Structure formats: C-alpha cells, structure tokens
Amino acid sequence: MAHGERSVPMRGRKGSDTMTKKRTKQNYHNYTLRKGRLVVKHGITDDPERRLDEMKNEGLQFTSMTLDTIAVSEETARKREEERIKAYQKSHGKKPKYNKI
C-alpha cells in the first residue's frame, strides 16, 4: 500500500463477511471548455487553475471553463470524460474541437 492510502473494511451483504477496499484519492474534476455556447473541449484535471493557465498558454480559444464541483477518482473522471466526448460526437457527428481522444 502506498503512503497516504488506507484500507477500509467493507461489510458483505449479510454484514458478517469483511473485505478490504483500497481508497483512492478523489481529487480530480471534469471540466468543459466553451467558446460562447459551443463546447470545444471536455477534460479532467487535479489542479483547475494550473490547467486553465496551461490551456491559455497553448493558445486554445475559449471563453469559459465550467468545472464539476464534486471531486472524483482519476479513473472515474477519465470514464466520465470519455462518456461526454462520445455523447458529444453522437449528437454532433464529430468530437469537440480540441479533443483528440
């Protein structure tokens, strides 16, 4: 187990069995970049301010960044990002402008 991780006992269905589940850090957020009303990118970050600065320095053109207020694990954030990109692609016939996945 890595430093800072805890093992948490979990009860089975009847409450008699116990097993352990590794806790993961829940410090990732999903974000959406928009240019006006148009979505130009879906992504994840563990440091929104740093990521915003990086995207400005990369020259991405956008007018707003909305952030999910609930922090989740990196795995969950990646799954949600993929789902959002797929939903956008299904609806618009293409991925958001800056998504390459």
Secondary structure, 3 states (H helix, E strand, C coil): CCCCCCEEEEECCCCCCEEEEECCCCCEEEEEEEECCEEEEEEEECCHHHHHHHHHHCCCCCCEEEECCCCECHHHHHHHHHHHHHHHHHHHCCCCCCCCC
